[in-house]
Amino acid sequence: MRRRPRPVRNIDNTIPSPCIKVCQFKKDELVCRGCYRSQDEVRNWMIMSKEDKLASLAQVDVRKTAAKNNG
């Protein structure tokens, strides 16, 4: 029995991860306190398209601003 070929993924390496090596997820928080990405964004970063990474980074900026404004 042959395996089905895996779909070819176009892995984008042009957008660096915003990770600052301070991974902190609390039970009641949905985003990392270090990089402001969700667990899904952190887990899937390497396989996300360039467009998805840029959209994620836009959300990171929104989350950072909100966190600073909330104290």
Residue frames as a rotation matrix with the C-alpha (Angstrom) as fourth column:
MET 1
0.578 0.816 0.000 0.00
0.816 -0.578 0.000 0.00
0.000 0.000 -1.000 0.00
ARG 2
-0.438 -0.750 0.496 1.46
0.753 -0.607 -0.252 3.34
0.490 0.263 0.831 -1.04
ARG 3
-0.236 0.285 -0.929 1.12
0.692 -0.622 -0.367 6.51
-0.682 -0.730 -0.050 0.90
ARG 4
0.721 0.480 0.500 -0.56
0.688 -0.585 -0.430 9.47
0.086 0.654 -0.752 -0.67
PRO 5
-0.334 -0.867 0.368 1.90
0.756 -0.480 -0.445 12.21
0.563 0.130 0.816 -1.50
ARG 6
-0.099 0.231 -0.968 1.91
0.812 -0.543 -0.213 15.06
-0.575 -0.807 -0.134 0.97
PRO 7
0.820 0.394 0.416 0.69
0.562 -0.694 -0.450 18.39
0.112 0.603 -0.790 -0.31
VAL 8
-0.252 -0.935 0.251 3.51
0.857 -0.336 -0.391 20.75
0.449 0.116 0.886 -1.14
ARG 9
0.698 0.411 -0.587 3.62
0.663 -0.681 0.312 23.65
-0.271 -0.606 -0.748 1.27
ASN 10
0.207 -0.606 0.768 5.16
0.465 -0.630 -0.622 26.92
0.861 0.486 0.151 0.27
ILE 11
0.462 -0.111 -0.880 6.89
0.875 -0.104 0.473 27.73
-0.144 -0.988 0.049 3.52
ASP 12
0.638 -0.167 0.752 7.61
0.180 -0.917 -0.357 31.42
0.749 0.363 -0.554 3.84
ASN 13
0.244 -0.643 -0.726 10.80
0.970 0.140 0.201 32.41
-0.027 -0.752 0.658 5.66
THR 14
-0.325 -0.397 0.858 10.76
0.563 -0.810 -0.162 36.10
0.760 0.431 0.487 4.74
ILE 15
0.337 0.500 0.798 8.74
-0.418 -0.680 0.602 37.23
0.844 -0.536 -0.020 7.78
PRO 16
-0.706 -0.663 -0.248 10.61
-0.066 0.411 -0.909 36.71
0.705 -0.626 -0.334 11.06
SER 17
0.110 0.711 -0.694 8.75
0.746 0.402 0.531 35.44
0.657 -0.576 -0.486 14.07
PRO 18
0.249 0.029 0.968 7.93
-0.364 -0.923 0.121 38.08
0.897 -0.383 -0.219 16.70
CYS 19
0.792 0.051 -0.608 8.93
0.444 0.636 0.631 35.60
0.419 -0.770 0.481 19.41
ILE 20
0.340 -0.687 0.642 11.14
-0.632 -0.673 -0.386 37.14
0.697 -0.274 -0.663 22.11
LYS 21
-0.327 -0.465 -0.823 11.75
0.116 0.844 -0.523 33.81
0.938 -0.266 -0.222 23.89
VAL 22
-0.932 0.197 0.306 9.41
-0.344 -0.204 -0.916 34.74
-0.118 -0.959 0.258 26.77
CYS 23
-0.496 0.773 -0.394 6.54
-0.088 0.407 0.909 32.30
0.864 0.486 -0.134 26.30
GLN 24
-0.967 0.253 0.024 3.89
-0.017 0.027 -0.999 32.87
-0.254 -0.967 -0.022 28.94
PHE 25
-0.416 0.901 -0.120 0.37
-0.209 0.034 0.977 31.57
0.885 0.431 0.175 28.55
LYS 26
-0.876 0.252 0.411 -1.97
-0.413 0.049 -0.910 31.79
-0.249 -0.966 0.061 31.52
LYS 27
-0.693 0.654 0.303 -5.22
0.632 0.754 -0.181 29.84
-0.347 0.066 -0.936 31.80
ASP 28
0.264 0.896 -0.356 -7.40
0.607 -0.441 -0.660 32.93
-0.749 -0.042 -0.661 31.46
GLU 29
0.089 -0.309 -0.947 -5.31
-0.546 -0.810 0.213 34.60
-0.833 0.498 -0.241 28.73
LEU 30
0.818 0.332 0.469 -5.52
0.186 0.620 -0.763 33.64
-0.544 0.711 0.445 25.08
VAL 31
0.810 -0.571 0.138 -2.26
-0.021 -0.263 -0.964 35.22
0.587 0.778 -0.225 23.92
CYS 32
0.211 -0.857 -0.470 1.39
0.916 0.342 -0.212 34.97
0.342 -0.386 0.857 24.89
ARG 33
0.855 0.065 -0.515 2.56
0.345 -0.812 0.471 37.74
-0.387 -0.580 -0.717 27.21
GLY 34
-0.101 -0.986 -0.130 5.89
0.375 -0.159 0.913 37.85
-0.922 0.043 0.385 25.37
CYS 35
-0.924 -0.341 0.175 4.92
0.251 -0.196 0.948 38.11
-0.289 0.919 0.267 21.70
TYR 36
-0.423 0.851 -0.311 1.13
-0.526 -0.510 -0.680 38.68
-0.738 -0.124 0.664 21.86
ARG 37
-0.558 0.270 -0.784 0.35
-0.674 0.403 0.619 35.79
0.484 0.874 -0.043 19.51
SER 38
0.517 0.765 0.384 -2.34
-0.855 0.482 0.191 33.20
-0.039 -0.427 0.903 20.14
GLN 39
0.002 -0.495 0.869 -1.36
-0.376 0.805 0.459 29.60
-0.927 -0.327 -0.185 20.77
ASP 40
0.666 0.293 0.686 -2.51
0.479 0.537 -0.695 28.71
-0.571 0.791 0.217 17.25
GLU 41
0.938 -0.344 -0.053 -0.40
-0.283 -0.667 -0.690 31.51
0.202 0.661 -0.722 15.76
VAL 42
0.173 -0.910 0.378 2.66
-0.899 0.011 0.437 30.37
-0.401 -0.415 -0.816 17.70
ARG 43
0.073 -0.099 0.992 2.15
-0.050 0.993 0.102 26.72
-0.996 -0.057 0.068 16.78
ASN 44
0.602 0.317 0.733 1.43
0.634 0.368 -0.680 27.34
-0.485 0.874 0.021 13.10
TRP 45
0.546 -0.356 -0.758 3.91
-0.336 -0.922 0.191 30.16
-0.767 0.151 -0.624 12.42
MET 46
-0.477 -0.874 0.095 6.32
-0.280 0.254 0.926 28.03
-0.833 0.415 -0.366 10.39
ILE 47
-0.651 0.267 0.710 3.60
0.679 0.623 0.388 26.78
-0.339 0.735 -0.587 8.04
MET 48
0.357 0.793 -0.494 1.65
0.431 -0.609 -0.666 30.02
-0.828 0.025 -0.559 7.69
SER 49
0.312 -0.179 0.933 1.67
0.915 -0.208 -0.346 31.87
0.256 0.961 0.099 4.39
LYS 50
-0.767 -0.629 0.126 3.27
0.597 -0.771 -0.221 35.28
0.236 -0.094 0.967 4.11
GLU 51
-0.366 0.725 0.584 -0.19
-0.168 -0.669 0.725 36.88
0.915 0.167 0.366 4.01
ASP 52
0.600 0.593 -0.536 -1.27
0.366 0.392 0.844 35.00
0.711 -0.703 0.018 7.15
LYS 53
-0.106 -0.734 -0.671 1.89
0.990 -0.017 -0.139 36.06
0.091 -0.679 0.729 8.98
LEU 54
-0.852 -0.176 0.493 1.34
0.223 -0.974 0.037 39.70
0.474 0.142 0.869 8.05
ALA 55
0.114 0.964 0.242 -2.26
-0.170 -0.221 0.960 39.47
0.979 -0.151 0.139 9.25
SER 56
0.509 -0.009 -0.861 -1.06
0.745 0.506 0.436 37.88
0.431 -0.863 0.264 12.49
LEU 57
-0.558 -0.799 -0.223 1.50
0.819 -0.487 -0.304 40.65
0.134 -0.352 0.926 13.00
ALA 58
-0.528 0.473 0.706 -1.24
-0.131 -0.866 0.483 43.26
0.839 0.163 0.519 12.51
GLN 59
0.594 0.762 -0.258 -3.20
0.094 0.253 0.963 41.54
0.799 -0.596 0.078 15.29
VAL 60
0.060 -0.680 -0.731 -0.07
0.965 0.227 -0.132 41.47
0.255 -0.697 0.670 17.45
ASP 61
-0.815 -0.367 0.449 0.15
0.313 -0.930 -0.191 45.27
0.487 -0.015 0.873 17.14
VAL 62
-0.001 0.913 0.408 -3.51
-0.324 -0.387 0.864 45.63
0.946 -0.131 0.296 18.12
ARG 63
0.653 0.239 -0.718 -3.07
0.472 0.613 0.633 43.33
0.592 -0.753 0.288 21.12
LYS 64
-0.350 -0.869 -0.350 0.11
0.889 -0.191 -0.416 45.11
0.294 -0.457 0.840 22.26
THR 65
-0.708 0.145 0.691 -1.59
-0.079 -0.989 0.126 48.51
0.702 0.034 0.711 22.09
ALA 66
0.377 0.926 0.014 -4.61
-0.215 0.073 0.974 47.20
0.901 -0.370 0.227 23.99
ALA 67
0.420 -0.295 -0.858 -2.38
0.791 0.583 0.186 45.67
0.446 -0.757 0.478 26.68
LYS 68
-0.688 -0.725 0.027 -0.46
0.643 -0.627 -0.440 48.93
0.336 -0.285 0.898 27.15
ASN 69
-0.509 0.572 0.643 -3.69
-0.330 -0.820 0.468 50.95
0.795 0.026 0.606 27.35
ASN 70
0.569 0.772 -0.285 -5.16
-0.074 0.393 0.917 48.56
0.819 -0.500 0.280 29.95
GLY 71
0.759 -0.274 0.590 -2.30
-0.651 -0.309 0.694 48.96
-0.008 -0.911 -0.413 32.31
